[in-house]
């Protein structure tokens, strides 16, 4: 397809691609994390009881998971740009609609709709990167994208808290709409279409289902998609209960944004480090090592958790867990996408949908199990890491830590046997 939407003055280079893709994905994180300091205010204003306040977060995750089934197929047919613009326009309109609600469950409905219609902002950037590069080069680029993207969870709660200092929770949604509009203008002016003519797919339900089924049934890919879905599901559990856990259980409400940002900062460091080492050691070796590290840190968190646990025991262990997830995310995503260049949009949709739906359901369950301590979260993290490791072993036929050359031979052999 034609490369439209670029400026004639300056080529669209790799650095701008990385920053723009991160900005598009970051809008999704902004829609979640900027809400965290306001959950108590929303619950008081709209009459949500107890743990029900968490639905402001989990409803968005659920909508994004359901919506992720569709953008990839449309992006494989009509191109990447139109799907992105539909998501950006929906993001602006529904953010403003959320700012005007007077009923709590209407807000939840709008959040589900926003997650569904804006899912392309998470799905399409991965497909765009896959259009351009593959292999460990893709893992390196995704690491840099995620590194920038993760700056949002660090600063978004602070943005929400700053807005609350001068206005109300409704104005947080207005800020979201304004930022999405800015990113939309940038995308319109600069982003070229990356879908190649030979990779255009027809909108045929049978073809779409076949492509999605292929992307989820591929043994090399499945363990990494499902494994990352589980470990990130435990992260979603923390997001759901973080405001209550930090502000109420540990009594650090005034420092919520700072503590939350410090917990997530390790993911930024991990993503930057990964971009430097992944081409040398390979996405498999780095990602698998991080998953094993996540398991042992979760075990330590479980031993520490309980009514007597202090904030200074909880936060360092959580930060270390987030650091491991920074290595897991981009590497597992890149490995899972490797076999699917010709159907990158459909594969990205299927993978993102599985991750988001798993995260929404698992994260919601962890959040609803909140009992005033970090015990439910620690149990979930430990269980998810253990099952995730088993799934990776399934994909690798029981052999971990393959060298990059070994991994390429394994994937080639798998493709020959499959065909």
N, C-alpha and C positions, 0 to 999 in steps of 0.2 A: 504494500500500500504506500501511497505517497507520503513523504515526510513533510507533513504540514505543520504549521503553527510555530515555526522557528523564525528567529530574527535573522535578517540577511547580513547584519553587521558582525555578528560573532557566532562561531560554531557552538553547537551544544555539546560541551565536553563532558568527560567522566566526572570531574569534580562537581559540576552543576547538576548532573544526573543524580549523584549520590545525595546532595543536599536537598534537591527537590523531592526525590522519592521518600527521604526521611521526613520531610515536612508534610507530605500527604499522609503518610502512616501516622505521624505524630498527632494529626487532628483527631484520630480515634482515641489515642491515649489522653489527649486534652479533654475529650468528652467524658472520660471516666475519672481521671485523677483530679481535675479541678473541682469536681463535685465533693470530694472526700471531706474537706473541712466544713462543708455546708450541710451534711446529712442531718445533723441534729437540728439545724435551723429549718430545713425542709420538713422534717418530721413534726416539729412543733407548729409550724405554720399551716401545714396541710392535714395534720391529725393522724400521722402514721405511728403505730404503736410498736414498742420493743424493737426486735430485730427486723421488723418490716422495712425500716429505713434502708436496709441493704438492697432492696429490690431496685432502687435507683441505679445501682451499679450492675447487678446481675441481669436486669432486664435488657440493658444495652448489650451485654455480652451475648445473651440468648438471641436477640435480634440480629446481631452481627453474624452469629453462627448460622442461623437460618438463611440470612440474606447471602451468605458467601457461596451458596450453591449456584447462583445465577450469573454474577458478573463475569466470571471466567469464560463461560460459553459465549456470552454476548461480545466480550472483548476479542475472542477468537474469530468472530464473524464480522463485526463492524469496526474493530480496531480498539486500541487502548484508550485513546483520547475521549471518544464519546461516552464511554462508561465512567471514566473519571469525572467528567463534567456533570453527569447525572448525579453522581454521589456528592459532589461539591455543592450543587444547587440544593439538593435535598438537605444537606447538612445545615446550610444557612437558614432555610425556611423552617425546618423542624426545631432548630435551636431557638429561634424567635418564638415559635409556638409554645415551646416548653416554658419560656419566660412569662407567658401570659396565663398559665393554667391556675385554676382555683380549687381543683380536686386532685387528691393524691393519686388515685388510680387512673385518672386521665393522664397525669404525668407519666406514669408507668407505661401506659399504652403508647404515648408519643415516643418514649425512649425505645420501646421495642421497634416501632416503625422507623425511627432514626437509625437504629442498628441495622435493620434489614436494607434500607435504601442506600445507606452509606458504606455497605460492606465492601464495595469496589475499591475504596480507599486503602484497604488492607490487602486485597487480593491482587489488584492490577500492578502495583509497583513490583512485586516479585516476578510477575510474568514479563514486565518490561526489562528487568535486569536479565532474566533468562533469555530474552530475545537477543541480547547483546553478548553475553558471556556465559561460560559454563565451567564445570569442574571446581577446582580449588580457587580459581580466579573469581568465580561467583561467590564462594564462601568469603573471600577477602572483601569483596565489594559489599556483600550483605552485612558483614561485620561493621564496616564503616557507616553504612546506612543505619543500622541498629544503634550504633554508638551515638549518633546524632539524635535519632528517634528517642533514645532513653533519657536524653536531657529533659524531655517533657515531663515524665513522671517525677523528676527531681524538682522541677520548678512549678509544675501545674498546681500542686496543693498550695504553694506560696502565692500563686496568682489568685487562686480562689480565696485564700485568707486575706490578701490585700483588698480584693473587691469587697469582702465582707466588712472590712474596716471602714469603708467609705459609702457602701451601698448595701443591697440585700442579695440573697442567693439568686434572684431572678437575673440580676445584672451579669452573673457569671455566664449564663447562656447567651447574653448579648455579646459579651467578649468573644465567646466561641464563634458566633456568627461572623463577626468582623474579621477574625483571623482566618477563617475559612474563605472569605471573600478575597482577602489578600493573596492567599495561596492559589486561589482559582484564577486570578488575573495573571499571576506568574506562569501558571501552567498553560493558559491560553496563548500567551505570547511566545513562550520559549520551548515547550515540550514537542519534539517531533513524534510522528507516528512510527512505532517500531515493529508492527506486525508485518511480516513479509507476505507477499502475494501468495507464495506457494504454501503458506501455513494457514490460509484463511479456511475456516470450517463452516459448514452449513448449519443453520439452526434447525436441526432435526432432533427431536427428543430422544430417538433411539441412539443416534450418534453421540449426543451429549451424555446420556446415561452410560453408554459403552466406554467413552473416554474417561468419565469419572470413575467408573468401575475399574477400568484398567489402572488408573493412577492409585487406587486404594488396594487393589488385589496384588499388585506387583510386590513380590516378597522382599526384594532389595529395598523398596521404598517404605512398605507398610510399618515395619517396626520402628522406624525413625519418626514417622508421622504420629503414630499412636503413642509412642514413648514420650515424645515432646508434648503431646496433648495432655498426658497425665501429669507430668512434672510442672507444666505451666498451669494446669488446673489447680494445683496446690497453691501456686502464686495468686491465682484469682481468689482463692479462699482467704488469703491474707488481705487482698484489696477490699473484699466485702466486709471484713471484720476489723480492719485497721483503725478506723476512727474510734470504735468502741474500745478496742484493745489498748491503743496508745493513750487516748484521751481519758478513758474512764478507769480501766483496770490499773494502768500504771500512773494515772493522774498527771499526765504530761500534755494536756490539751493545748496549752499556750505554745508549746514547742512542736506541735504535730507536724507541720510542714517541714521543719528542720530535721526531725527524726525520720520522717518518711523519706525525705531526699537522701539522707545519709545511708539509709538502708538500701536504696536503689543504686547509689553511686557506684557500687562495686560492679554492676552490670555494664556501666559505661567503660570502666577500666578494663573489664574482661573483653568487651567488644573491640576496643582499641588494640589490646594485646593480641587478640585473635587475628586481627588484620595483619599483624606483623609476623606471626608464626605459622599460620595455617598452610601457606604454600610450601613451607619447609617440611612440616610434620604430617600434613594431611588432615582433612576435616574429620575423618573417622577417628583417628588416634586422639585428637584434641577433644572432640565432643564426648567420646566414650570415657576418657579420663575424668572429664568434668562431671559426668553423670555419676560415676563411682564416688567422686568427692562429695557430690550433693547427698548421696546416701549416708555417708559417714557423718556429715554435718547435721543431717536430720536426726540421726541417732543421738548425737550429742544434745540437740535441741529437746528431744523427748526426755532425756535424763534430767535436763535443767528445768523443764516446764512444770508448772504447778502453782498453787496459791502463794508460795514463798518466793517465786522467781522475781527478780528485780528487772527494771528496764535495762540496766547495764549488763545483765546476763543475756537478755533476749535479743537486743539490737545487734551486737557483734556477730552472733550466730546467724541471725537473719541476713545480715549484710554478706556474710560468707556464702550463704545459700544463693543469694541473688547473683553473686559473682560467678558461681558455677553455672547458673542459668544463662548468664551472658555468653558463656562458651557453648552451651548446649543449643541455644536457639538458632543462631545463624548457620552453624555447622549441620545440625540435623535437617534444617529446612533445605539447605543446598544439596545434601546427599539425597533427600527424598525427591527432589526435582530433577535429578540428573537424567533419568531415562525418558523424559517427556518434553523434549524441545519442540516437537511438532504440535503438541497439545498443551503448551505451557499454561494457557489461560484456564482450561478445564481442570488441569492438575492442581494449579494454585487454588482454584475455587474449592475443589474437593478437600484438599489438605487443610486450608484455612477453616472450612466449615467444620471439619472433624475437630480441629483444635478448639474453636470457639464454642461449639456446642458442648464438648466435653468440659471445657473450662467453666462455662455457665452453669452446667448441672452440678459438677463437682465443687466448684467454688461456692455456689449457692448452698449446697449441702454442708460444706465446712462452715460457712458463715452462720447458718441457722443452728449449727451445733455449738456455737459460741456460748461458753458457760462462765465467762469472767476470767478465764485463764487462756494460755497458749497451748494447752494440752490437745484439743481437737486439731489444731493446725499442725502441731508436731507429728501427731499420729498419721495425718493425711500425707504430709511430706515424706515421711519414711515409707509408707505403703506405696505411694505413687512412684518413688524412685526405684523401689524393689521391682515392681511390675514393669516399669519402664526399661530397666536393665534386662529383664527377661525378654521383652519384645525386641530389643536391639540384638540380643543373642539369637533370636529366631531369624531376624533378617540376615545375620552374618553366619548362619549355620553353626553357631557355637564358637566362632573364632573372633576374638577382639584384637584390637591394635594392629590391624593390617597396615603395612606401609602404603603410600599413595600408589606405587606401581602395582602392588598386589591387589589393591582395591579396584583399580582399572581393569586388571585381568579378570577379577571376579565378576564385575559387571558385564564385561564382554562375553564371558562364558555363560552368564545367566541369560543374556539376550539371545545367544546362539541356541541355547536349549529351549527357550520360550518359543522361538520361531521354527 
